[in-house]
Amino acid sequence: MQAHPRYRELVEQGFAAANFIQDLGIRLVDCGPGWVEAELDILPRHLQQNGFIHAGVQTTLADHSAGAAAATALAEGFSVLTLEFKVNLLRPARSERLLCRAEVLKAGRQATVVEAEVFGYEKGERRLYSKASVTMAVVDLPA
């Protein structure tokens, strides 16, 4: 996989410019060629009716992190948009913070496939809450 020469700048801009991501409180932790880590401090607004972290919150964290990871492998003048994703919610999520690690499995000229895992900590133990497989369409940026 060929890394974009300004991958860190692109990832940071993508997090800063995504209003919904900012509203939720999702933050970039770190990134490198083909991977991104992001986190979210859980607030009451992130919970569903039974007190667990909402599936939509986990899915958004995984999807945005996957897109950012895919962006690290883009050529100049291109961006990515989510084409398809599948999320497996593995257990009810209760944690003060979520961490997501997204890694590019296959970067292509038209589509990029990324895997994203969402973790939390319960009683000091790291727990895998959800796992997503995300396909990103590679698109031309408007001039």
Backbone bond lengths (Angstrom), bond angles and torsions (degrees), N, CA, C in turn:
res aa  C-N    CA-C-N  psi(-1)  N-CA   C-N-CA  omega(-1)  CA-C   N-CA-C  phi
1 M - - - 1.438 - - 1.530 109.36 -
2 Q 1.310 115.79 129.63 1.463 121.97 177.95 1.524 108.45 -90.30
3 A 1.332 117.67 122.20 1.462 121.81 179.44 1.524 110.57 -79.97
4 H 1.328 115.64 142.11 1.464 121.25 173.43 1.525 107.65 -63.16
5 P 1.327 119.17 136.76 1.463 120.09 -176.05 1.538 113.79 -62.41
6 R 1.315 117.76 -25.08 1.472 121.51 179.14 1.522 110.31 -115.88
7 Y 1.331 117.72 38.88 1.461 120.86 -172.79 1.523 112.53 -57.56
8 R 1.324 118.56 -42.47 1.469 120.19 -177.67 1.528 110.70 -63.48
9 E 1.311 117.06 -43.67 1.458 121.48 178.29 1.529 110.74 -60.67
10 L 1.334 117.60 -43.92 1.467 121.53 179.00 1.524 111.42 -61.79
11 V 1.322 116.56 -44.30 1.469 120.67 -179.38 1.527 109.95 -64.77
12 E 1.321 117.60 -46.08 1.463 120.56 179.54 1.523 111.06 -61.24
13 Q 1.329 117.64 -42.07 1.465 121.41 177.80 1.523 110.98 -63.57
14 G 1.334 116.60 -39.93 1.461 120.75 -179.92 1.521 112.49 -63.02
15 F 1.315 117.31 -38.04 1.461 120.37 177.12 1.528 110.40 -71.65
16 A 1.323 117.25 -41.94 1.464 121.29 -176.92 1.531 112.35 -68.65
17 A 1.321 117.59 -33.22 1.464 121.35 -174.81 1.524 114.03 -89.51
18 A 1.315 118.52 -8.68 1.475 121.91 -177.18 1.529 109.09 -89.45
19 N 1.317 116.48 98.52 1.467 121.25 -175.10 1.525 113.48 -57.85
20 F 1.322 117.75 -43.25 1.467 120.59 -179.23 1.528 110.55 -63.53
21 I 1.309 116.53 -39.53 1.468 121.52 179.03 1.523 109.49 -64.10
22 Q 1.327 116.63 -42.33 1.460 121.32 176.81 1.526 110.60 -63.53
23 D 1.337 117.54 -43.18 1.467 121.42 179.50 1.524 111.75 -59.68
24 L 1.332 116.80 -39.61 1.466 120.33 179.56 1.524 112.05 -72.45
25 G 1.335 116.91 -28.40 1.460 121.17 -178.99 1.518 113.86 99.62
26 I 1.334 117.73 14.22 1.467 121.58 -179.57 1.530 109.18 -72.79
27 R 1.337 115.80 133.76 1.458 122.40 -177.71 1.527 111.21 -126.54
28 L 1.313 114.81 146.29 1.454 121.73 171.88 1.525 108.60 -72.56
29 V 1.329 116.23 133.04 1.465 121.49 174.84 1.526 109.22 -98.56
30 D 1.336 116.18 -52.28 1.458 121.09 -178.04 1.521 108.63 -164.51
31 C 1.314 116.27 165.17 1.459 120.42 176.85 1.519 110.03 -156.44
32 G 1.312 114.61 162.00 1.450 122.65 176.25 1.516 107.73 -155.87
33 P 1.320 118.47 179.04 1.459 119.97 178.86 1.536 111.25 -58.58
34 G 1.332 116.36 113.09 1.452 121.64 176.71 1.516 116.09 88.17
35 W 1.329 118.65 4.79 1.467 119.06 179.53 1.529 111.51 -151.07
36 V 1.331 113.61 154.59 1.467 122.24 177.60 1.517 108.41 -144.00
37 E 1.324 116.42 143.45 1.464 122.07 169.70 1.521 108.21 -122.02
38 A 1.329 115.43 134.55 1.463 122.06 179.57 1.521 108.33 -136.55
39 E 1.339 116.26 160.45 1.456 120.14 -179.03 1.515 110.71 -141.40
40 L 1.320 114.01 164.79 1.459 121.97 179.85 1.517 108.71 -148.13
41 D 1.340 116.75 123.08 1.459 121.26 171.03 1.520 107.49 -78.12
42 I 1.326 116.41 127.21 1.457 121.20 -175.04 1.530 111.10 -81.54
43 L 1.331 114.21 129.27 1.459 123.47 176.69 1.525 108.49 -117.02
44 P 1.328 118.76 165.64 1.463 120.30 178.86 1.533 113.38 -53.98
45 R 1.312 118.64 -31.83 1.474 121.06 -179.05 1.529 112.97 -68.88
46 H 1.333 118.32 -12.96 1.464 122.32 179.31 1.530 112.58 -89.85
47 L 1.317 117.15 -1.35 1.464 121.19 -174.13 1.520 111.53 -98.32
48 Q 1.337 115.02 152.49 1.457 120.06 172.79 1.534 108.90 -92.04
49 Q 1.307 116.82 -174.65 1.463 122.25 -170.56 1.528 114.94 -63.56
50 N 1.329 118.78 -20.79 1.465 121.46 179.94 1.528 113.12 -100.77
51 G 1.334 116.30 7.12 1.448 120.10 176.41 1.520 115.42 90.46
52 F 1.320 117.33 3.42 1.468 120.61 176.58 1.529 109.47 -90.95
53 I 1.328 116.13 158.27 1.470 120.21 177.05 1.526 107.87 -66.37
54 H 1.312 115.76 129.23 1.468 122.16 -174.77 1.530 111.06 -61.61
55 A 1.319 115.94 139.84 1.465 121.75 177.80 1.520 111.52 -57.88
56 G 1.334 117.54 -35.44 1.458 121.22 178.92 1.518 112.63 -64.88
57 V 1.314 117.10 -32.63 1.466 121.25 177.24 1.529 109.58 -68.30
58 Q 1.325 116.17 -46.32 1.466 120.09 178.64 1.530 110.70 -62.38
59 T 1.320 116.11 -42.71 1.459 121.10 -178.56 1.523 111.22 -64.99
60 T 1.324 116.80 -41.98 1.465 120.20 178.68 1.520 110.81 -63.93
61 L 1.319 116.98 -43.75 1.468 121.10 178.04 1.529 110.24 -59.39
62 A 1.325 117.44 -45.29 1.469 121.76 -179.44 1.533 111.12 -66.67
63 D 1.320 117.30 -44.80 1.463 121.68 -177.38 1.524 111.26 -64.03
64 H 1.328 117.23 -47.51 1.470 119.21 -178.15 1.533 111.05 -66.98
65 S 1.314 116.46 -40.48 1.468 119.94 178.22 1.523 110.64 -63.49
66 A 1.326 117.05 -39.38 1.466 121.13 178.14 1.525 110.84 -63.44
67 G 1.324 116.48 -43.25 1.461 120.14 178.00 1.515 111.86 -62.37
68 A 1.322 116.10 -40.20 1.466 120.18 178.70 1.526 110.82 -65.79
69 A 1.330 116.98 -41.06 1.469 120.36 177.55 1.528 110.22 -62.27
70 A 1.327 116.51 -43.23 1.469 120.69 178.73 1.521 110.96 -62.46
71 A 1.330 117.17 -35.79 1.469 121.14 -178.63 1.523 112.31 -63.56
72 T 1.327 116.92 -25.04 1.474 118.87 -179.93 1.524 112.25 -66.69
73 A 1.336 117.57 -17.07 1.465 121.70 -176.26 1.525 113.26 -107.88
74 L 1.332 117.31 11.20 1.462 120.41 -176.22 1.518 112.70 -83.23
75 A 1.323 114.74 151.27 1.459 120.55 169.60 1.530 108.46 -80.13
76 E 1.331 117.00 161.21 1.473 121.33 177.48 1.527 109.98 -55.81
77 G 1.331 115.72 140.56 1.460 120.76 175.53 1.513 114.59 86.27
78 F 1.335 117.98 6.77 1.463 121.18 -179.14 1.521 110.55 -122.97
79 S 1.317 114.74 158.89 1.459 122.16 175.89 1.536 107.26 -140.28
80 V 1.320 116.38 179.95 1.465 120.20 176.98 1.526 110.10 -126.40
81 L 1.311 114.51 150.12 1.462 123.39 172.60 1.514 107.33 -132.69
82 T 1.317 116.28 142.68 1.461 119.48 179.09 1.520 109.64 -64.12
83 L 1.309 115.50 127.43 1.458 122.45 177.99 1.528 109.99 -99.15
84 E 1.337 115.73 -40.75 1.462 120.78 -177.96 1.526 108.72 -162.46
85 F 1.333 116.42 146.60 1.455 118.26 170.19 1.516 110.85 -149.66
86 K 1.325 113.48 153.86 1.457 122.31 176.18 1.514 106.32 -129.99
87 V 1.330 115.25 131.80 1.455 120.14 -179.72 1.525 108.61 -121.73
88 N 1.325 116.06 130.25 1.457 121.62 170.90 1.524 107.28 -102.47
89 L 1.330 116.31 117.71 1.459 122.71 175.54 1.517 106.08 -90.51
90 L 1.318 116.72 108.15 1.455 122.30 -167.30 1.523 114.64 -86.37
91 R 1.337 116.90 -25.97 1.473 121.14 178.98 1.513 107.75 -164.32
92 P 1.320 117.53 158.98 1.473 119.58 174.95 1.532 109.55 -60.94
93 A 1.314 115.67 135.17 1.469 121.08 -173.85 1.521 111.49 -100.28
94 R 1.322 114.92 121.97 1.469 122.91 172.71 1.510 107.35 -135.25
95 S 1.319 116.02 114.42 1.456 120.63 -178.63 1.527 107.76 -163.82
96 E 1.318 116.51 156.85 1.461 120.20 175.82 1.523 111.77 -80.83
97 R 1.338 116.59 -17.47 1.455 121.23 -178.64 1.522 108.84 -151.08
98 L 1.324 115.64 143.40 1.457 121.75 171.49 1.519 109.05 -108.52
99 L 1.317 115.68 144.67 1.454 123.15 173.97 1.521 107.38 -125.20
100 C 1.317 116.29 135.05 1.462 120.93 177.34 1.517 109.05 -122.37
101 R 1.316 115.41 134.37 1.460 121.28 171.01 1.515 107.64 -119.19
102 A 1.333 115.43 123.25 1.462 122.10 179.39 1.521 108.71 -116.00
103 E 1.345 115.74 134.98 1.468 121.15 -179.01 1.522 110.33 -133.57
104 V 1.323 114.89 135.16 1.459 121.20 177.27 1.520 109.05 -70.44
105 L 1.326 115.82 127.03 1.463 120.89 175.08 1.522 110.80 -91.18
106 K 1.351 116.33 -39.21 1.471 122.02 -178.83 1.518 108.31 -153.04
107 A 1.319 116.05 116.80 1.461 121.64 176.51 1.523 108.65 -97.47
108 G 1.329 116.07 128.15 1.453 120.27 179.91 1.513 111.96 -128.61
109 R 1.327 115.89 174.80 1.471 120.38 179.62 1.517 112.11 -75.18
110 Q 1.344 117.67 -28.18 1.461 120.72 -178.16 1.525 112.51 -111.59
111 A 1.325 117.08 -27.30 1.469 120.71 -178.80 1.525 109.28 -149.15
112 T 1.323 114.72 149.15 1.461 121.75 177.68 1.522 108.01 -129.58
113 V 1.324 116.50 135.47 1.460 121.54 -179.29 1.524 108.74 -106.94
114 V 1.331 114.96 130.97 1.464 121.62 -175.76 1.521 109.32 -130.97
115 E 1.318 115.79 145.87 1.461 121.87 173.54 1.530 107.56 -112.93
116 A 1.336 116.08 135.60 1.468 120.67 179.96 1.523 109.43 -130.54
117 E 1.323 116.08 133.44 1.460 122.08 178.09 1.527 109.16 -117.60
118 V 1.334 115.65 135.31 1.459 121.87 179.75 1.524 108.24 -112.06
119 F 1.338 115.18 123.48 1.460 123.14 -177.43 1.522 110.67 -118.19
120 G 1.314 114.81 160.09 1.456 122.56 169.36 1.513 108.00 -146.14
121 Y 1.315 115.45 -179.46 1.467 120.80 179.21 1.521 108.92 -123.89
122 E 1.315 115.87 127.77 1.463 123.12 175.11 1.516 107.64 -124.73
123 K 1.328 115.16 122.56 1.466 121.14 179.52 1.526 111.12 52.55
124 G 1.334 115.97 40.35 1.455 121.72 177.51 1.515 115.18 78.88
125 E 1.322 117.42 -0.83 1.465 121.81 -177.71 1.524 110.23 -105.28
126 R 1.340 116.43 131.56 1.465 120.83 177.46 1.525 109.23 -72.72
127 R 1.339 115.43 130.40 1.472 120.96 -177.98 1.521 109.95 -126.69
128 L 1.323 115.98 134.55 1.460 121.53 174.95 1.527 107.75 -84.69
129 Y 1.332 116.57 117.22 1.463 121.37 -178.16 1.519 113.32 -94.65
130 S 1.321 116.05 -38.83 1.461 118.36 -178.15 1.519 110.33 -153.91
131 K 1.324 113.60 157.19 1.460 121.30 -179.17 1.524 107.30 -137.64
132 A 1.328 115.75 131.16 1.463 120.36 -177.67 1.515 110.68 -122.22
133 S 1.315 114.77 144.23 1.453 122.37 169.63 1.524 105.82 -113.76
134 V 1.329 116.57 121.13 1.468 121.43 -171.34 1.528 109.35 -125.02
135 T 1.325 116.01 129.56 1.453 121.69 173.37 1.522 108.56 -105.42
136 M 1.325 115.64 124.78 1.455 122.50 -178.81 1.516 109.92 -108.00
137 A 1.325 116.10 130.84 1.466 120.59 172.83 1.522 108.37 -82.43
138 V 1.304 116.69 134.48 1.456 122.37 176.06 1.538 106.74 -89.96
139 V 1.340 115.93 122.63 1.464 121.06 -175.05 1.530 110.78 -127.54
140 D 1.335 115.16 151.48 1.469 121.03 173.85 1.517 109.43 -68.45
141 L 1.318 116.23 139.08 1.456 120.43 171.90 1.524 109.09 -77.12
142 P 1.329 117.04 141.70 1.471 117.94 176.49 1.529 110.82 -62.97
143 A 1.307 116.08 143.55 1.475 120.13 -178.25 1.510 111.97 -73.33
